[in-house]
Amino acid sequence: MFDQGQAAGVAVKWPMEIHGRWSTLAATASSWASESYAAAEQMGAAAASWTGLLSSYRDSETQEIVRTALDKAPEVTQEWAQVAGRASEVLQGFATEANGLQQRASALEGQASRLQARLLRSSLLSSGGGEGPSFEDDALRREIEIHNGDVMTLESRWQDLEQQTAAEIDSIAGGGGFQDQIPVVSSAGADTDSAAFDAAGGSAGMDRFGARGLLGAGSLGFAFHSAVNQMIRSGNDSGTDDAVETATELYETVTSDDVTGRDLSAFYDHLGDMDADDIEEFSEANPQINQYSMPLPTNEDQLKSWPTGADGAAWWETLEANGTQVAMATFLPLVTGNTNGVPYTARNVANRRSLTQLLDADDLQRNQRVRLESIEQSLKEGGGERVLLSLNMGQEPVSRGRGPGPAPTDPLAAVSVGNPDSADTTTFNVSGMGSGTDAMPSEVGNAQQLYNGSRRDTSNEHAVVAWIGYESPGLKTVFRDEHAVDGSWALAYALDGHRGTMDAHREDGGTRVNVNAHSYGTNTAARALTHTTHPVDTYSMYGSAGIPEGVAQHASDLNVTTTDEGRPAVYATDASTDWLSDVGRSPGVRQDPTDTGFGAYVFSSDGMGHPPGYPVSGHYQNFAAAEEYGYLERDSQAFEALSLINDGRGDEVDEMTDATVEYYQDLFDRHVEEVANNPGRQVTAYRVELGGQSEQVDTRGEAVKLVNEYYADKDYCPAPEGP
């Protein structure tokens, strides 16, 4: 029990959590008992009529066996029905009182919150002398004492109810001398799960409701949980639960901690069988399904078992056949918009609907609202079609104690510039340290730059995705790998899902898929490319903070296609001015992908070789400052090279080696002279001599670009050994 605001012997006690679907429990218990008695009556009638079949069996050796086969069935089933009736009465009584205790706990929790607020404003928390507590403080102390007594009474009554009910159920299940009243059918071909309770073997219902079971709180005995969940299962089998109740139960399973891919598939299959009215009713009964997201895989087993893009495409086709696609996107937009296999155009419509609904809600937390508004803004700015591919609200926070629960996670998203449904090439850009949906317009702006660059010299249709699908690290955690580990599973699922979606909906066999990654994002993306089933066409790293040696020691360890030379289509660049990326690469822990031994195609960000462009000024993707160039700023050499690679023209990008770097540095020294026109002899300009012409420029970057352009225009690239 959390005692908040404790001082001078004063503390507000928070009531225990009591949650449960008590009406469902009571109704199911009543139905189960009724059906048990009906089954007993039917079995009696069957036994009475069985002897009438005697004339059909003239074989003297089998007559007696056939005649007496059902003699004991009525007695057994009647005993079973009586036990079911007794258990039903116990459980209905438990549900009635538990419902009252839950309401009482809720009232006490509200009272605790109000008392806590008053306590924090009172002088009871003062540690010093003064004039002593006021009349109001004394009154508050008495109110807290009464409240605390009520909390203790509630908890005592709940514990008594638990123990009493568990004891009664345990005795019915055979723990108190009533073993003979529980028939167990075990003849050949019989289903042993038909026993009323199997206190030794457990209940399949436990898998459905998880370790916390239907009741959600408390510590009732195993026999009690087994009985409750077996009854719920029996109710389902008998058809008493309608489609909405079944969907609710399946939804509770897929949002539990131990969800499996099979659970998700069962949930989707059931949604596919529901009609439009059921879908609407289910969404109204479970509003949280439009506030929080379906779970994503977080480990290898889940990634392998989660529904694939092909599965999602088949599900979407089922909805089309049933005429429920519109209903699904309207009433369950957050599910629809984030299901791999659903066309991105439909996902965009559904996710935008979710975004609007979420922003219209009054109970959004500040971290959620700031990021959702940022996502919304990113969809309005810039050229090119903006497509909201995914919107991840995380799972509903679960309070592990009393008092205020944990804050919801920051919303995540993926926004595409250009529509992947029709694009010839789709590029996923994975950002690094400090990135997030709170700056989504900037992230999508980077995607816009790549989109613009890729379309300049080609007729291919492109889509570039700003993938902010993981929580990137800050300065304090950038040297650890947990963010990359978590993000890698989500990215792998998105990449494989994209390929599956394209294969299902495109007759031309899908599109090219590129992955670009910056800084810490190269760690995340490299891990993802060791998890994926489908290879990507290229993987380009810029300003990498390093790849852990345990993830990949060579480019061939990554799931990327090969070039015509038989090498992995893995590219890397690192500007000489980018000291931050050097800091991120710890020797012996994270390796530099631009090192020769890693096996990537290394291209220049320093204005050397083809394609020509300005040298990159530092670590960032964008500097937005005069005479400064980030990796993704137009006219920077890195940007020009990435544009070619993403368009499938990586062979036009010069590969840098130690020899070629030395060669281009020599060219610069030969053709550029520093100019110092001040007493301190500081360099103020650069004089460039090329082809008998002289030109003075203000920055070193401009001088490098002039020299490089001059030689690049001549299509002259040295052999590795130099000129």
C-alpha positions in Angstrom: 0.0 0.0 0.0 1.4 3.4 -1.0 1.2 6.0 1.8 1.8 9.4 0.2 2.4 12.6 2.0 3.6 10.9 5.2 4.6 13.4 7.9 4.0 13.7 11.7 2.2 10.4 11.6 -0.2 11.6 8.9 -0.6 9.6 5.7 -3.3 9.0 3.2 -3.9 5.4 2.4 -4.8 4.4 -1.1 -7.3 1.6 -1.6 -6.3 -1.6 -3.4 -7.3 -2.1 -7.0 -10.3 -4.2 -7.6 -11.3 -4.7 -11.2 -13.4 -7.4 -12.9 -16.2 -8.0 -15.4 -18.6 -9.0 -12.6 -21.8 -8.9 -14.7 -20.2 -11.2 -17.3 -19.2 -13.6 -14.5 -22.6 -13.7 -12.9 -24.4 -14.1 -16.2 -22.1 -16.9 -17.3 -22.4 -18.7 -14.0 -26.2 -18.6 -14.2 -26.2 -19.7 -17.8 -23.7 -22.5 -17.1 -25.8 -23.9 -14.3 -29.0 -23.8 -16.4 -27.3 -25.5 -19.3 -25.9 -28.2 -17.0 -29.4 -29.1 -15.7 -30.7 -29.1 -19.3 -27.9 -31.4 -20.3 -28.7 -33.7 -17.4 -32.4 -33.9 -18.5 -31.5 -34.6 -22.1 -29.1 -37.3 -21.0 -31.8 -38.9 -18.9 -34.2 -38.9 -21.9 -31.5 -40.4 -24.1 -30.9 -43.2 -21.6 -34.6 -43.9 -21.3 -34.9 -44.3 -25.1 -31.7 -46.3 -25.5 -33.2 -49.6 -24.5 -35.6 -49.2 -27.3 -32.8 -50.0 -29.7 -32.5 -53.6 -28.3 -34.3 -55.1 -31.2 -31.7 -53.7 -33.5 -28.9 -55.7 -31.8 -29.6 -59.5 -32.0 -26.0 -60.6 -31.3 -26.2 -62.3 -27.9 -22.6 -61.4 -27.2 -23.2 -57.6 -27.4 -26.8 -57.2 -26.4 -26.1 -56.7 -22.8 -23.3 -54.2 -23.4 -25.4 -52.1 -25.7 -28.4 -52.2 -23.4 -26.5 -51.0 -20.3 -24.1 -48.6 -22.1 -26.0 -45.5 -20.8 -27.3 -46.9 -17.5 -25.0 -44.7 -15.4 -25.0 -41.6 -17.7 -28.1 -40.0 -16.1 -26.7 -40.4 -12.6 -23.4 -39.0 -13.6 -24.7 -36.0 -15.5 -27.2 -35.2 -12.7 -24.4 -35.2 -10.2 -22.4 -32.9 -12.5 -25.4 -30.6 -12.9 -25.8 -30.4 -9.1 -22.2 -29.5 -8.6 -22.4 -26.9 -11.4 -25.4 -25.4 -9.7 -23.6 -25.1 -6.4 -20.6 -23.5 -8.1 -22.9 -21.1 -9.9 -24.5 -19.9 -6.7 -21.1 -19.4 -5.1 -19.8 -17.4 -8.1 -22.9 -15.3 -8.5 -22.7 -14.4 -4.9 -19.0 -13.5 -5.3 -19.7 -11.4 -8.3 -22.4 -9.4 -6.6 -20.3 -8.6 -3.6 -17.2 -8.0 -5.6 -19.0 -5.5 -7.8 -20.0 -3.5 -4.6 -16.4 -3.7 -3.3 -15.1 -2.4 -6.6 -17.4 0.6 -6.5 -16.4 1.2 -2.9 -12.7 1.1 -3.9 -13.2 3.5 -6.7 -15.0 6.0 -4.3 -12.2 5.6 -1.8 -9.6 6.2 -4.5 -11.3 9.5 -5.4 -11.5 10.4 -1.7 -7.8 9.6 -1.3 -6.8 11.9 -4.2 -8.8 14.8 -2.7 -7.4 14.2 0.8 -3.9 14.0 -0.6 -4.3 17.4 -2.3 -5.6 19.0 0.9 -2.7 17.4 2.9 -0.1 18.8 0.6 -1.6 22.3 1.1 -1.9 22.0 4.9 0.6 22.7 7.6 0.6 19.0 8.7 3.6 18.4 6.4 5.6 21.2 8.0 8.8 20.1 9.7 9.3 23.2 11.8 7.7 24.7 14.9 5.2 27.5 14.4 1.9 27.9 16.2 0.9 24.3 15.8 -1.9 22.8 13.6 -5.0 24.9 13.0 -8.6 23.8 13.5 -8.8 23.0 9.8 -5.7 20.8 10.1 -7.1 18.9 13.0 -10.3 18.3 11.1 -8.3 17.1 8.1 -6.3 14.7 10.3 -9.6 13.2 11.6 -10.9 12.8 8.1 -7.8 11.0 7.0 -8.0 8.7 10.0 -11.6 7.8 9.1 -10.7 7.3 5.5 -7.7 5.1 6.3 -10.0 3.0 8.5 -12.4 2.6 5.6 -9.6 1.5 3.3 -8.4 -1.1 5.8 -12.0 -2.4 6.2 -12.3 -2.7 2.5 -9.1 -4.6 2.1 -10.0 -6.9 5.0 -13.4 -7.6 3.5 -11.9 -8.3 0.0 -9.4 -10.8 1.6 -12.2 -12.5 3.5 -14.3 -12.8 0.3 -11.3 -14.2 -1.6 -10.6 -16.8 1.1 -14.3 -17.7 1.6 -15.0 -18.1 -2.1 -11.8 -20.0 -2.8 -12.6 -22.4 0.1 -16.1 -23.1 -1.2 -14.9 -23.6 -4.8 -12.0 -25.8 -3.6 -14.4 -28.0 -1.7 -16.7 -28.3 -4.6 -13.7 -29.2 -6.9 -12.7 -32.0 -4.6 -10.5 -30.4 -2.0 -13.0 -30.8 0.9 -14.4 -34.3 0.6 -16.6 -33.9 -2.4 -14.4 -35.7 -4.9 -17.0 -38.2 -5.9 -19.3 -35.5 -7.0 -17.0 -34.5 -9.9 -17.4 -37.0 -12.7 -14.4 -37.1 -15.1 -15.1 -38.6 -18.5 -12.0 -40.3 -19.9 -13.2 -43.1 -22.2 -11.7 -43.5 -25.6 -12.4 -40.5 -27.8 -13.9 -38.5 -25.0 -12.8 -34.9 -24.2 -11.5 -34.7 -20.7 -12.0 -30.9 -20.8 -15.7 -31.7 -20.3 -15.1 -32.2 -16.6 -16.7 -29.5 -14.5 -13.4 -28.5 -13.0 -10.0 -30.0 -13.4 -8.2 -28.8 -10.3 -5.1 -30.9 -11.0 -4.7 -30.1 -14.7 -5.9 -26.5 -14.9 -8.1 -24.9 -17.5 -7.7 -23.8 -21.0 -9.5 -20.6 -19.9 -6.3 -19.6 -18.0 -4.5 -19.1 -21.3 -7.3 -16.9 -22.6 -7.5 -14.6 -19.6 -3.8 -14.7 -18.6 -2.2 -15.1 -15.2 -4.5 -12.4 -13.7 -7.6 -14.2 -15.1 -11.0 -12.7 -15.5 -10.9 -11.0 -12.2 -7.9 -8.8 -12.7 -6.8 -8.6 -9.1 -6.6 -10.6 -5.9 -5.0 -13.9 -5.0 -7.8 -16.5 -5.2 -6.8 -20.2 -5.2 -6.1 -22.0 -8.4 -9.3 -24.0 -8.2 -11.3 -20.8 -8.2 -9.5 -19.4 -11.3 -9.8 -22.7 -13.1 -13.5 -22.9 -12.4 -14.2 -19.3 -13.4 -12.3 -19.5 -16.7 -13.7 -23.0 -17.5 -17.2 -21.6 -17.1 -16.5 -18.7 -19.4 -15.1 -21.0 -22.0 -18.2 -23.2 -21.7 -20.4 -20.2 -22.1 -18.6 -19.4 -25.3 -18.9 -22.9 -26.7 -22.6 -22.9 -26.0 -23.1 -19.8 -28.1 -24.3 -17.6 -25.2 -21.6 -15.0 -26.0 -22.3 -12.9 -29.1 -19.7 -11.7 -31.5 -19.0 -8.5 -29.6 -18.3 -10.3 -26.3 -16.0 -12.7 -28.0 -14.2 -9.9 -29.7 -13.8 -8.2 -26.3 -12.3 -11.3 -24.8 -9.9 -11.7 -27.7 -9.0 -8.1 -27.5 -8.2 -8.5 -23.8 -5.9 -11.3 -24.7 -4.0 -9.5 -27.5 -3.3 -6.6 -25.1 -2.0 -8.8 -22.3 1.7 -9.2 -21.5 1.9 -12.7 -22.9 0.3 -12.1 -26.2 1.3 -14.4 -29.1 1.0 -14.2 -32.8 -1.7 -16.8 -32.7 -3.7 -14.6 -30.4 -3.4 -11.7 -32.8 -4.4 -13.9 -35.8 -7.5 -15.1 -33.9 -8.5 -11.6 -33.1 -8.2 -10.4 -36.7 -10.0 -13.5 -37.9 -12.9 -12.8 -35.6 -13.0 -9.1 -36.7 -13.2 -10.4 -40.3 -16.3 -12.4 -39.5 -18.2 -9.5 -37.8 -20.8 -7.4 -39.5 -20.8 -3.6 -39.6 -23.2 -3.3 -36.6 -21.0 -5.6 -34.5 -17.9 -3.7 -35.4 -19.5 -0.4 -34.3 -20.9 -2.0 -31.1 -17.5 -3.5 -30.3 -15.7 -0.1 -30.7 -18.3 1.6 -28.4 -17.8 -1.2 -25.8 -14.0 -0.9 -26.0 -13.1 2.8 -26.5 -9.5 2.1 -25.5 -9.0 0.3 -28.8 -9.1 3.7 -30.5 -6.8 5.3 -27.9 -4.0 2.7 -27.7 -2.3 0.6 -30.4 -2.1 -3.1 -31.1 1.2 -4.6 -29.8 4.2 -4.8 -32.1 6.8 -7.7 -31.9 9.5 -7.2 -29.4 11.6 -10.4 -29.9 12.4 -13.0 -32.5 9.7 -15.4 -31.6 7.0 -12.7 -31.9 8.4 -11.4 -35.1 8.2 -14.8 -36.7 4.7 -15.5 -35.5 3.1 -12.0 -35.9 0.6 -11.6 -38.8 2.5 -10.8 -42.0 1.7 -8.4 -44.8 0.3 -11.3 -46.8 -2.0 -12.2 -43.8 -3.2 -8.6 -43.5 -3.9 -8.4 -47.3 -6.0 -11.5 -47.1 -7.8 -10.1 -44.1 -8.5 -6.9 -46.0 -9.9 -8.9 -48.9 -12.2 -10.7 -46.5 -13.5 -7.4 -45.3 -14.1 -6.4 -48.9 -16.1 -9.6 -49.6 -18.1 -9.0 -46.4 -18.7 -5.3 -47.2 -17.1 -4.2 -43.9 -14.0 -2.3 -45.0 -15.6 1.1 -44.5 -17.0 0.1 -41.1 -13.6 -1.2 -40.0 -11.8 2.0 -41.1 -14.6 4.1 -39.5 -15.1 2.5 -36.2 -11.6 0.9 -35.6 -9.3 3.3 -37.5 -6.3 2.8 -35.3 -6.4 -1.0 -35.9 -7.0 -0.6 -39.6 -4.4 2.1 -40.1 -1.6 0.1 -38.6 -2.2 -3.4 -40.1 0.5 -4.6 -42.5 -1.1 -5.7 -45.7 -3.8 -3.0 -45.8 -3.1 -0.7 -48.8 -1.3 2.5 -47.6 -4.0 4.7 -49.1 -6.6 3.1 -46.8 -4.2 3.2 -43.9 -3.6 6.9 -44.4 -7.4 7.6 -44.3 -7.8 5.5 -41.2 -4.8 7.0 -39.4 -5.8 10.5 -40.2 -9.2 9.7 -38.8 -7.6 8.4 -35.6 -5.4 11.5 -35.4 -8.4 13.8 -35.5 -10.3 11.8 -33.0 -7.4 11.6 -30.6 -6.8 15.4 -30.8 -10.5 16.1 -30.2 -10.3 14.1 -26.9 -10.2 16.0 -23.6 -8.1 13.5 -21.7 -4.9 13.5 -23.7 -1.7 13.8 -21.7 0.5 16.7 -22.6 3.3 14.5 -24.1 0.7 12.9 -26.4 -0.9 16.2 -27.5 2.4 17.9 -28.3 3.5 15.0 -30.5 0.1 14.4 -32.2 -0.1 18.1 -33.1 3.4 17.9 -34.5 2.4 14.8 -36.6 -0.6 16.7 -37.8 1.5 19.7 -38.8 3.9 17.4 -40.7 1.0 16.3 -42.9 0.2 19.8 -44.0 3.6 21.2 -45.0 5.7 20.8 -48.2 5.1 19.4 -51.6 4.3 15.8 -52.6 1.5 13.7 -51.2 1.8 13.1 -47.5 0.7 9.6 -46.3 0.4 8.7 -42.6 1.6 5.1 -42.8 1.5 4.4 -39.1 0.4 5.9 -35.9 1.6 4.1 -32.8 0.0 5.2 -29.5 1.7 2.4 -27.5 -0.2 0.1 -25.1 -2.5 1.3 -22.3 -0.4 2.0 -19.2 -1.0 -0.4 -16.4 -0.7 0.8 -12.8 1.4 -1.5 -10.7 0.4 0.2 -7.4 -2.0 2.7 -6.0 -2.2 6.3 -6.8 -1.4 7.9 -10.2 -0.4 5.4 -12.8 2.4 5.8 -15.3 2.2 8.3 -18.1 1.4 7.0 -21.6 4.3 6.6 -24.0 5.1 9.2 -26.6 3.2 8.6 -29.8 5.3 7.3 -32.7 4.6 7.6 -36.5 5.8 7.0 -40.0 4.9 9.6 -42.6 5.7 9.1 -46.3 6.3 11.8 -48.9 4.8 10.1 -52.0 2.5 7.1 -51.9 4.2 3.7 -51.6 1.1 2.1 -53.1 2.2 3.4 -56.5 5.9 4.2 -56.0 8.6 2.4 -58.0 11.0 2.9 -55.1 10.3 3.4 -51.4 13.0 4.6 -49.1 12.8 4.4 -45.3 14.8 7.1 -43.5 15.7 6.2 -39.9 16.8 9.1 -37.7 19.1 8.9 -34.8 19.8 10.5 -31.4 17.3 13.2 -30.3 14.8 12.5 -33.1 11.2 12.1 -32.3 7.6 12.9 -33.3 7.8 16.2 -31.3 9.8 17.5 -34.3 7.9 15.6 -37.0 7.8 18.5 -39.5 11.6 18.5 -39.5 11.8 14.7 -39.9 9.3 14.8 -42.7 11.2 17.7 -44.2 14.3 15.5 -44.4 12.2 12.9 -46.3 10.9 15.7 -48.5 14.5 16.6 -49.4 15.3 13.0 -50.4 12.1 12.8 -52.3 12.9 16.0 -54.3 16.5 14.8 -55.0 15.5 11.4 -56.2 12.9 12.7 -58.7 15.2 15.2 -60.5 16.9 13.0 -63.0 14.5 10.0 -63.4 11.0 9.1 -64.4 10.7 6.6 -61.5 8.0 7.4 -58.9 9.4 7.6 -55.4 8.2 7.6 -51.9 10.4 8.5 -48.9 9.3 7.5 -45.4 10.2 9.5 -42.3 10.2 6.5 -40.0 10.0 7.6 -36.3 8.9 4.2 -35.1 11.1 3.9 -32.0 12.1 6.1 -29.1 15.5 7.4 -29.9 18.1 8.0 -27.2 19.2 11.2 -25.7 22.7 12.2 -24.7 22.5 10.2 -21.5 21.6 6.9 -23.2 23.1 7.2 -26.7 26.1 4.9 -25.6 23.7 2.1 -24.7 21.9 -0.2 -27.2 18.5 -0.8 -25.7 16.8 1.8 -27.8 18.3 0.2 -31.0 17.3 -3.2 -29.8 13.7 -2.2 -29.2 13.4 -0.2 -32.4 14.9 -2.9 -34.5 12.0 -5.3 -34.1 9.5 -2.6 -35.0 11.5 -1.6 -38.1 12.0 -5.2 -39.2 8.2 -5.7 -39.0 7.6 -2.5 -41.0 10.1 -3.5 -43.7 8.8 -7.1 -44.1 5.2 -5.8 -43.8 5.9 -3.3 -46.6 7.3 -6.0 -48.9 4.3 -8.3 -48.1 1.9 -5.5 -48.8 3.5 -4.7 -52.2 3.6 -8.3 -53.2 -0.1 -8.7 -52.4 -1.3 -5.6 -54.2 1.1 -5.0 -57.0 1.1 -7.2 -60.1 4.6 -6.0 -61.0 6.0 -7.8 -58.0 6.4 -4.8 -55.7 9.0 -2.0 -55.5 12.6 -1.3 -54.7 13.1 -0.8 -51.0 16.0 1.3 -49.6 16.9 2.0 -46.0 18.8 5.2 -45.2 20.0 5.7 -41.6 21.7 8.5 -39.7 23.7 8.5 -36.5 22.3 6.1 -33.8 19.7 5.1 -36.4 22.4 3.1 -38.2 22.6 0.8 -35.1 18.8 0.4 -35.1 18.6 -0.3 -38.8 21.5 -2.7 -38.9 19.9 -4.8 -36.2 16.6 -4.7 -38.1 18.4 -6.0 -41.2 19.6 -9.0 -39.3 15.9 -9.8 -38.3 14.1 -9.3 -41.6 12.8 -12.1 -43.9 12.9 -10.1 -47.1 16.2 -8.3 -48.2 16.2 -4.6 -48.9 17.8 -3.3 -52.1 20.2 -0.9 -50.5 21.2 0.2 -47.1 23.0 3.6 -46.8 24.5 4.9 -43.5 25.5 8.6 -43.1 27.2 9.9 -39.9 27.0 6.5 -38.3 27.5 6.3 -34.5 28.8 2.8 -35.1 27.5 -0.8 -35.6 28.0 -3.1 -32.6 30.3 -5.9 -33.5 27.9 -8.5 -32.0 25.3 -7.3 -34.6 27.3 -7.3 -37.8 31.0 -7.6 -38.4 30.7 -7.3 -42.1 28.2 -5.8 -44.6 27.4 -9.3 -45.8 25.9 -10.0 -42.3 23.0 -7.7 -43.3 19.9 -8.8 -45.3 20.7 -6.6 -48.3 20.8 -7.6 -52.0 24.1 -7.7 -53.8 25.4 -5.5 -56.6 26.6 -6.6 -60.0 30.0 -6.9 -58.5 28.7 -9.5 -56.0 29.1 -7.2 -53.0 26.3 -6.3 -50.5 24.6 -3.0 -51.6 25.6 -1.4 -48.3 26.9 2.2 -48.5 28.5 4.5 -45.9 29.8 8.0 -45.5 31.2 10.1 -42.7 32.2 13.7 -43.1 35.7 14.6 -41.8 34.0 17.5 -39.8 31.6 15.1 -38.1 33.3 14.6 -34.7 30.1 13.5 -33.0 29.9 10.3 -35.0 33.5 9.5 -33.9 32.4 9.9 -30.2 29.5 7.4 -30.8 31.9 4.7 -32.0 33.5 3.0 -29.1 36.6 1.0 -30.1 36.0 -2.7 -29.6 32.2 -2.1 -29.1 30.9 -0.3 -32.1 32.7 -0.4 -35.4 33.0 2.3 -38.1 31.1 1.1 -41.2 33.4 3.3 -43.3 36.4 1.1 -42.3 37.7 -1.0 -45.2 37.2 -4.2 -43.3 33.4 -3.7 -42.9 33.0 -4.1 -46.7 30.6 -1.2 -47.4 30.9 1.0 -50.4 32.3 4.2 -48.9 31.4 7.5 -50.6 32.6 11.0 -49.8 30.9 13.8 -47.9 33.9 16.0 -48.1 33.6 17.1 -51.7 35.7 14.4 -53.3 34.8 12.5 -56.4 31.5 12.0 -58.1 28.8 13.3 -57.6 30.1 16.8 -56.9 28.6 18.7 -54.0 29.5 20.9 -51.0 31.3 19.2 -48.1 29.2 18.4 -45.1 29.8 20.8 -42.3 29.2 18.5 -39.3 27.0 15.7 -37.8 23.5 17.0 -38.5 21.1 16.2 -41.3 20.3 19.9 -41.7 22.0 23.0 -40.5 19.6 25.6 -42.0 22.4 28.2 -41.9 24.3 30.1 -44.6 27.4 28.3 -45.9 26.7 25.3 -43.8 25.6 21.9 -45.2 24.0 18.9 -43.5 24.0 15.4 -44.8 20.5 15.8 -46.3 20.7 19.4 -47.5 20.4 20.0 -51.2 23.7 20.5 -53.0 25.7 18.7 -50.3 27.8 15.9 -51.7 26.2 13.4 -49.3 22.7 14.4 -50.4 23.6 14.1 -54.1 25.1 10.6 -53.6 22.2 9.3 -51.6 19.8 10.6 -54.3 21.7 8.5 -56.9 21.9 5.4 -54.6 18.2 5.5 -53.7 17.4 5.7 -57.4 19.3 2.5 -58.1 22.3 4.3 -59.6 24.9 3.6 -56.9 27.4 2.6 -59.6 27.6 6.3 -60.5 28.9 7.2 -57.0 32.7 7.1 -56.6 34.0 4.7 -54.0 36.5 6.3 -51.6 39.7 4.6 -50.5 42.7 5.9 -48.7 44.4 6.4 -52.1 41.5 8.3 -53.7 41.2 10.5 -50.6 44.9 11.3 -50.8 44.5 12.0 -54.6 41.6 14.5 -54.1 43.4 16.2 -51.2 46.4 16.7 -53.5 44.2 18.2 -56.2 42.9 20.7 -53.7 46.4 21.7 -52.5 47.5 22.2 -56.1 44.6 24.4 -57.2 43.6 26.3 -54.1 45.5 29.1 -52.3 44.4 30.4 -48.9 44.1 34.2 -48.8 44.7 36.2 -45.6 44.1 39.9 -45.8 44.2 40.9 -42.2 46.9 41.5 -39.6 46.2 38.3 -37.7 46.8 36.3 -40.9 43.5 34.6 -40.6 42.2 33.0 -43.7 39.4 35.2 -45.2 39.1 33.7 -48.7 40.3 31.0 -51.1 41.8 31.6 -54.6 41.0 28.7 -57.0 43.2 28.3 -60.2 41.6 25.9 -62.7 42.2 25.7 -66.5 44.0 29.1 -66.6 41.1 30.8 -64.8 41.2 32.3 -61.3 38.3 32.7 -59.0 38.2 33.8 -55.3 35.5 32.3 -53.0 34.7 32.9 -49.3 34.6 29.4 -47.9 36.7 26.3 -48.1 33.6 24.3 -49.1 33.1 26.4 -52.1 36.7 25.9 -53.2 36.5 22.2 -52.7 33.3 22.1 -54.8 34.9 24.0 -57.6 37.9 21.8 -57.8 35.8 18.6 -57.6 33.3 19.8 -60.2 36.1 20.6 -62.6 37.5 17.1 -62.5 34.1 15.4 -62.2 33.0 17.1 -65.4 36.0 15.5 -67.1 34.7 12.1 -65.8 38.1 11.4 -64.4 38.4 9.1 -61.5 41.8 7.8 -60.4 42.7 4.2 -59.9 43.2 3.3 -56.2 47.0 3.7 -56.5 46.6 7.4 -57.4 47.4 9.5 -60.5 
